Amino acid sequence: MKKTFFLSLILLSSALFVNAQQTVSPPTVGFDVEKANIPHGVVDTVTYTSTTVGTSRKATVYTPPGFSKSKKYPVLYLLHGIGGDEKEWLNGGKPQVILDNLYALGKLEPMIVVMPNGRAMKDDRATGNIMAKDKVEAFATFEQDLLKDLIPFIQKKYPVYTDREHRAIAGLSMGGGQSLNFGLGNLDTFAWVGGFSSAPNTKAPEALVPDADEAKKKLKFLWISCGESDGLINFSKRTHDYLTEKEVPHIYFTEPGGHDFNIWKSSLYMYSQFLFKKNIPTLASAK
């Protein structure tokens, strides 16, 4: 069934979206269906030492079709929601299927995708009261685990670029808030940032982007998306409104739907196509 959607594409005083060589459109039926006759990437589970938490922690890692240790790759850190863990995207979002299909169509730059557990505490399972104070605080603690432990581990284990221009972050719900907080708060580490249905943990816009000029200079691409009937949409909209006021280039995309994987899969499908390209694509207008 064909989707309708509302699109707000901000094209301001930046060359980010100029001379685009590709147009990105919302997904069509079958974008998340596994196909047998195309090359497939590989998903592995890795364990790294977290000095931040004081224990070993797990993450899942997707390497693209044709992965070779003799090449270098950019990295997308893809974060889960408050009730999930390092397997939530795999269980509910089929990122490996979505990305495999996009690679088969020639729409992606080869990249490694790291899906960590964003609940940085010794017992990081999504059990019991997931809204407990210590568990919620652990999502903020993950910023240091990510920067000091996980990223250095990935750089040692995989053949990846280590500069900010080859590092992206995105996430859903609680992970969307983390992505905006950590990405926009560490522009020397991340140049590509995306928030899907970002949750109340998202900082106020003035705290996210205290220096609009720095954001304009350092961001390669900023994406914000949400379902139109999502009760959390105001957190995305207030960020979009502030960025518009400050003339920080970004894409704000909404489409019919709520707070679920239908929206998050669609967001990953589109967001991933913008990443690590010299000429940033444009987003197709609604028809």
Buried (B, 14 or more C-beta within 10 A) or exposed (E): EEBEBEBBBBEBEBEBBEEBEEEBBBBEEEBBEEEEEEEBBEBEEBEBEBEBBEEEBBBBBBBBBEBEEEEBBBBBBBBBBBEBBBBBBBEBBBBBBBBBBBBBEEBBBBBBBBBBBBBBBEEBEBEEEBEEEEBBEBBBBBBBBBBEBBBEBBBEEBBBBEEBEBBBBBBBBBBBBBBBBBBBBBBEBBBBBBBBBBBEBBBEBEEBBEEBEBBBEBBBBBBBBBBEEBEBBEBBBBBBEBBBEBBBBBBBBBBEBBBBBBBBBBBBBBBBBBBBBEEBBBBEEEE
